[in-house]
Amino acid sequence: MVVRIERPRRDRKYPARRIAPELAAEDTTVSVRTDDPHLAHLGLNRPRFLDPTGENHHVPRRIPARPPGHTVHLDVKTVGVIPDGGEWHAHDRGQ
């Protein structure tokens, strides 16, 4: 079954929505939701992952799980140039 799902994807770059009716015409009932996981497992779930020849150029890989808080996101906004020694708020304008 997986080979029958894979062939139209590689040969004609058909999406899962088009593969299901193609297989239904061949007397094989398969759901679109069945096609998607198989295409993802094969690394064919995105059309951009296929070369014009039908070969994969994307290798699916897992992202290793890390403990919570391992990665921290920090937003920084630079508003203006701060002179050496800080701004006048720190030492008064007269100094």
Contacts in CASP RR format, 6 or more apart in sequence:
PFRMAT RR
TARGET T0000
AUTHOR 0000-0000-0000
METHOD contacts of the structure
MODEL  1
MVVRIERPRRDRKYPARRIAPELAAEDTTVSVRTDDPHLAHLGLNRPRFL
DPTGENHHVPRRIPARPPGHTVHLDVKTVGVIPDGGEWHAHDRGQ
1 28 0 8 1.000
1 30 0 8 1.000
1 38 0 8 1.000
2 38 0 8 1.000
2 42 0 8 1.000
4 23 0 8 1.000
4 26 0 8 1.000
4 28 0 8 1.000
5 19 0 8 1.000
5 23 0 8 1.000
5 30 0 8 1.000
5 35 0 8 1.000
5 38 0 8 1.000
5 39 0 8 1.000
6 38 0 8 1.000
6 39 0 8 1.000
6 42 0 8 1.000
6 44 0 8 1.000
8 14 0 8 1.000
8 18 0 8 1.000
8 19 0 8 1.000
8 22 0 8 1.000
9 19 0 8 1.000
9 39 0 8 1.000
9 42 0 8 1.000
9 44 0 8 1.000
9 50 0 8 1.000
10 44 0 8 1.000
10 50 0 8 1.000
10 54 0 8 1.000
10 55 0 8 1.000
11 54 0 8 1.000
13 47 0 8 1.000
13 50 0 8 1.000
13 54 0 8 1.000
14 22 0 8 1.000
15 47 0 8 1.000
16 32 0 8 1.000
16 35 0 8 1.000
16 36 0 8 1.000
16 39 0 8 1.000
17 32 0 8 1.000
19 30 0 8 1.000
19 32 0 8 1.000
19 35 0 8 1.000
20 30 0 8 1.000
20 31 0 8 1.000
20 32 0 8 1.000
20 34 0 8 1.000
20 35 0 8 1.000
23 29 0 8 1.000
23 30 0 8 1.000
24 30 0 8 1.000
36 45 0 8 1.000
39 45 0 8 1.000
40 60 0 8 1.000
42 56 0 8 1.000
43 49 0 8 1.000
43 56 0 8 1.000
43 58 0 8 1.000
43 59 0 8 1.000
43 60 0 8 1.000
44 50 0 8 1.000
44 56 0 8 1.000
46 58 0 8 1.000
48 58 0 8 1.000
49 56 0 8 1.000
49 57 0 8 1.000
49 58 0 8 1.000
50 56 0 8 1.000
50 57 0 8 1.000
51 57 0 8 1.000
85 91 0 8 1.000
88 94 0 8 1.000
END
